[in-house]
Amino acid sequence: MTPLDGSGFEYSMSQLSLLEAESIHIMREVVAEMQRPTLLFSGGKDSIVMLRIAEKAFWPAPIPFPVMHVDTGHNFPEVLDFRDRRVQELGVQLIVASVQDAIDRGLVREEPGGSRNRIQTPVLLDAVEKYRFDALFGGARRDEEKARAKERVFSFRDEFGQWDPKNQRPELWSLYNGRVFQGESIRVFPLSNWTELDVWQYIEHEQLELPPIYYAHEREVYLRHGMVMAVTEHSLPRDHETVFTALVRYRTVGDATLTAAVYSEAVTVRQIVDEVSVTRLTERGATRGDDKFSEAAMEDRKKEGYF
C-alpha cells in the first residue's frame, strides 16, 4: 500500500496483523456501543486467542468486561485447570454458568445418553438474563461449519435469544449496528474471518500457552462412529468397544462425551501448524459428535440460542 503523502514509503501488514487489527476494532466497537458485554471463555484455543486480543485492545487498562464459561460439568480437567489459572493471571472476573446447577434447580433435564451439549442453550440464556448481558463475544469462525458461515460479525438475537438467519443486519464497510431493545442482545464474533490455520499461526507468533490436551500425548481411547474417543469418567466405552492406547491430540475441546481426538505426533505449535496446513477436514467435522446428529444440527441449535 503506497501512502498518499508522496513520501515513497510502502506500508504492508501481514495476514495475521490484518486479522488482529480487525478483531481489535470489533472489540473496541462493542465496548463503545454496548452497556454490558462479556466474553465466552472455555479455556479452548479460540477463546484463548480472543482473550489475548482483548488484552491488546484495551492495554494498558484492564479488560473492561467479565468472562463467562457455560460449564457442562463434562469438561476435560486439563482445560478447566488452564481456564482458572489464566483468568487469575489476568485478574478478570470469571462467571461460571453451570449446567449441573441448572439440572439441580430443575431448569433443564438431562438427556438420555449422557451428553449435556444441547442443554447448554437454556443455561446460557438464563445467564444472559441474570447478568443482563447485551453483547457476548464468541470464538466461532466461518470456516468451522456451514451454519456459522452464514452468520455476521454482529449477530442479532431477539428477546428469546433466538437467531433468524434471514433477519441479519448489513455490515457494509465494517460498520456494525449494535442497537438493541431491552432483553435483546448481540452475539459478536471477532474471529469470524480467521481460519483454524490462522489461529495456530497466531498462537505461534504470540507464544500463547495452551492446555496440554492440544498436543500429542498417549491416551486410552476407543472408536465410536469412526471417532477416537478418550476414556474419561464422562465417556466410557460400551461393551463392544475395545480400549487401546494411542498417540493423540485434540483439535478442539468441549464436552468430553462428544469431542473426539485425532491421531497425531505433533508436540509443538510448529508441528501443529504443519499438520493443520495439509488437513482436508474441518476441526468440527473431524472431532465434534454434536454436529453429526443431522445436516442442520448446528443451525437448529443456533436458532434456539446457542453460539
C-alpha positions in Angstrom: 0.0 0.0 0.0 1.5 3.4 -1.0 0.8 6.4 1.1 -1.0 9.5 -0.3 1.6 11.9 1.0 4.1 11.0 -1.7 6.8 10.0 0.7 7.7 6.9 -1.3 7.4 4.6 1.7 5.4 1.5 1.3 3.5 0.1 4.3 2.4 -3.5 4.4 0.8 -5.7 7.0 0.9 -9.5 7.3 -2.3 -11.5 7.1 -2.2 -12.1 10.9 -1.7 -8.4 11.6 -4.7 -7.6 9.5 -6.9 -10.2 11.2 -5.7 -9.0 14.6 -6.4 -5.3 13.8 -9.9 -6.2 12.6 -10.6 -8.2 15.8 -9.3 -5.4 18.0 -11.6 -2.9 16.1 -14.6 -5.2 16.7 -13.9 -5.5 20.4 -13.4 -1.7 20.8 -16.6 -1.1 18.8 -18.6 -3.4 21.2 -17.3 -1.7 24.3 -18.1 1.7 22.8 -21.6 0.8 21.7 -22.9 -1.8 24.3 -23.5 -1.5 28.0 -22.8 -5.0 29.5 -20.6 -7.2 27.2 -18.9 -10.4 28.3 -16.5 -12.8 26.6 -17.2 -16.6 26.4 -14.0 -18.2 27.7 -13.8 -22.0 28.0 -10.0 -22.4 28.0 -10.1 -23.6 24.4 -7.7 -22.2 21.8 -10.1 -19.8 20.1 -11.2 -18.2 23.4 -7.5 -18.0 24.4 -6.8 -16.1 21.3 -9.8 -13.8 21.9 -8.6 -13.1 25.4 -5.2 -12.2 24.1 -6.8 -9.8 21.6 -8.8 -8.3 24.4 -5.6 -7.6 26.3 -4.2 -5.8 23.3 -7.3 -3.9 22.5 -7.5 -2.2 25.9 -3.9 -2.2 27.1 -2.7 -0.7 29.5 -6.2 -0.6 31.0 -7.6 -3.9 32.3 -10.0 -5.9 30.2 -13.3 -4.0 30.7 -15.7 -6.9 30.9 -16.0 -10.3 32.6 -15.5 -13.7 31.0 -18.1 -16.4 31.2 -18.0 -20.2 30.8 -21.1 -22.3 30.2 -19.8 -25.4 32.0 -21.5 -28.7 31.1 -19.7 -30.5 34.0 -18.3 -32.9 31.4 -15.2 -31.0 30.5 -11.6 -32.2 30.4 -9.9 -31.3 33.7 -6.7 -30.1 31.9 -8.8 -27.4 30.2 -10.6 -26.3 33.4 -7.3 -26.0 35.2 -5.9 -23.8 32.5 -9.1 -21.7 32.4 -8.9 -20.9 36.1 -5.2 -20.2 36.1 -5.4 -17.9 33.0 -8.3 -15.9 34.5 -6.4 -15.5 37.7 -3.3 -14.2 35.9 -5.3 -11.6 34.1 -7.3 -10.5 37.1 -10.6 -10.7 35.2 -13.9 -11.8 36.7 -15.0 -15.3 35.8 -18.7 -16.2 35.7 -19.5 -19.9 35.5 -22.9 -20.8 34.2 -23.2 -24.4 35.4 -25.3 -27.0 33.6 -25.2 -29.2 36.7 -26.6 -26.4 38.8 -29.4 -25.9 36.3 -30.2 -29.6 36.4 -30.4 -29.4 40.2 -32.7 -26.4 40.0 -34.9 -28.0 37.5 -34.2 -25.5 34.8 -33.1 -28.3 32.4 -33.4 -32.1 32.2 -30.5 -34.3 31.4 -31.0 -36.1 28.1 -30.6 -39.9 27.7 -27.1 -40.9 26.6 -25.2 -38.6 28.9 -24.5 -35.6 26.7 -25.2 -32.2 28.0 -24.3 -30.2 25.0 -27.8 -29.4 23.8 -29.0 -28.3 27.2 -26.3 -25.7 27.3 -28.6 -23.3 25.5 -31.2 -22.6 28.2 -28.3 -22.3 30.7 -26.6 -19.7 28.5 -29.9 -17.8 28.0 -30.6 -17.9 31.8 -27.1 -16.4 32.5 -27.6 -13.7 29.8 -30.9 -12.7 31.5 -29.5 -12.9 35.0 -26.5 -10.7 34.3 -28.3 -8.5 31.7 -25.6 -9.0 29.1 -26.3 -7.2 25.8 -23.3 -8.4 23.9 -21.4 -11.7 24.1 -18.1 -12.4 22.4 -17.8 -15.9 20.9 -14.9 -17.6 19.2 -16.9 -19.1 16.3 -15.2 -18.9 12.9 -16.9 -19.1 9.5 -14.6 -21.9 8.4 -15.7 -24.3 11.2 -19.2 -25.2 10.0 -21.7 -24.1 7.3 -24.3 -22.6 9.7 -21.5 -20.4 11.2 -20.5 -19.4 7.7 -24.0 -17.7 7.4 -23.5 -15.5 10.4 -22.5 -11.9 10.5 -19.9 -10.5 12.9 -22.7 -8.8 14.9 -25.3 -11.5 15.2 -28.6 -10.1 16.4 -30.7 -12.2 18.9 -34.2 -11.4 19.9 -35.6 -11.3 23.4 -35.8 -15.1 23.5 -32.1 -15.4 22.5 -33.1 -16.8 19.1 -31.2 -16.3 15.8 -33.0 -15.8 12.5 -30.6 -16.3 9.6 -32.9 -14.4 7.3 -33.0 -11.3 9.5 -29.5 -10.1 9.8 -28.1 -6.6 9.7 -25.9 -5.4 6.8 -22.2 -4.8 7.7 -21.0 -2.7 4.8 -17.5 -1.2 5.2 -17.2 -2.9 8.6 -19.8 -0.7 10.1 -21.7 -2.6 12.9 -25.1 -1.9 14.2 -25.3 -2.8 17.9 -28.6 -1.2 18.7 -30.9 -3.4 20.7 -34.0 -3.1 22.8 -34.2 -4.3 26.4 -33.9 -8.1 26.5 -32.3 -8.3 23.1 -28.6 -9.0 22.6 -25.8 -9.3 20.1 -23.5 -12.2 19.7 -20.2 -10.9 18.5 -17.6 -13.0 16.6 -14.2 -11.2 16.4 -12.6 -14.3 14.8 -15.2 -14.7 12.0 -12.7 -14.2 9.2 -10.0 -16.4 10.8 -9.3 -20.0 9.8 -8.0 -22.7 12.1 -4.6 -22.3 10.5 -4.7 -18.5 11.2 -5.4 -19.3 14.9 -2.5 -21.7 15.2 -0.1 -19.3 13.4 -1.3 -16.5 15.8 -0.7 -18.8 18.8 2.8 -19.5 17.5 3.5 -15.8 16.8 2.2 -14.7 20.2 3.8 -17.7 22.0 0.5 -18.3 23.8 0.3 -21.1 26.4 -2.4 -23.8 25.8 -3.8 -26.7 27.8 -1.6 -29.8 27.2 -4.6 -31.6 25.7 -3.9 -29.8 22.4 -0.5 -31.5 22.0 0.1 -35.2 21.1 0.1 -37.4 24.1 -0.6 -41.1 24.9 -4.1 -41.7 26.0 -6.5 -44.6 26.5 -9.1 -44.3 23.7 -11.8 -46.3 21.8 -13.5 -45.9 18.5 -17.1 -44.8 18.2 -18.8 -44.0 14.9 -15.3 -43.6 13.4 -14.2 -41.0 16.0 -11.4 -41.5 18.5 -12.9 -41.0 22.0 -10.9 -40.8 25.2 -11.7 -42.9 28.2 -12.9 -40.5 30.9 -15.4 -40.7 33.8 -17.9 -39.0 31.4 -17.2 -41.0 28.3 -16.8 -44.7 29.0 -16.6 -47.4 26.3 -19.6 -49.7 25.6 -19.2 -53.5 25.9 -18.4 -53.9 22.2 -15.9 -51.1 22.1 -12.2 -52.0 22.5 -9.9 -49.8 24.6 -6.4 -49.2 23.3 -3.6 -46.7 23.9 -2.7 -44.3 21.1 -0.8 -41.1 20.5 -3.5 -38.4 20.0 -4.2 -34.7 20.4 -7.3 -32.5 20.3 -8.1 -30.0 17.6 -11.0 -28.6 19.6 -12.1 -29.1 23.2 -15.6 -29.2 24.6 -17.9 -31.7 26.2 -15.8 -34.9 26.7 -18.8 -37.1 25.8 -18.9 -35.7 22.2 -15.4 -34.4 21.5 -13.0 -36.7 19.7 -9.3 -36.7 19.4 -7.2 -37.2 16.3 -4.1 -39.4 15.7 -1.1 -37.1 15.8 2.6 -36.9 16.6 2.6 -33.1 16.9 4.1 -31.9 20.2 4.9 -28.3 19.3 2.9 -25.5 17.8 5.1 -25.5 14.7 4.3 -29.2 14.1 0.6 -28.5 14.6 0.7 -25.6 12.1 2.3 -28.0 9.6 -0.3 -30.6 10.3 -3.3 -28.3 10.0 -2.0 -26.7 6.8 -2.4 -30.0 4.9 -5.6 -31.4 6.5 -8.8 -31.8 4.4 -11.2 -32.0 7.3 -12.5 -29.1 9.4 -11.9 -29.4 13.1 -15.6 -29.8 13.9 -16.2 -32.2 11.0 -13.5 -34.4 12.3 -13.9 -34.2 16.1 -17.4 -33.0 17.2 -20.1 -35.6 17.5 -22.8 -33.0 18.3 -22.6 -31.8 14.7 -23.4 -35.3 13.3 -26.9 -35.7 14.6 -28.3 -34.1 11.4 -27.2 -32.0 8.4 -28.7 -28.9 10.1 -27.7 -29.8 13.7 -25.7 -26.6 14.4 -28.1 -24.3 12.6 -31.1 -25.7 14.6 -29.1 -25.1 17.9 -28.1 -21.6 16.8 -31.8 -20.7 16.1 -32.6 -21.8 19.7 -29.9 -19.5 21.1 -26.7 -21.5 21.0 -23.4 -19.9 19.7 
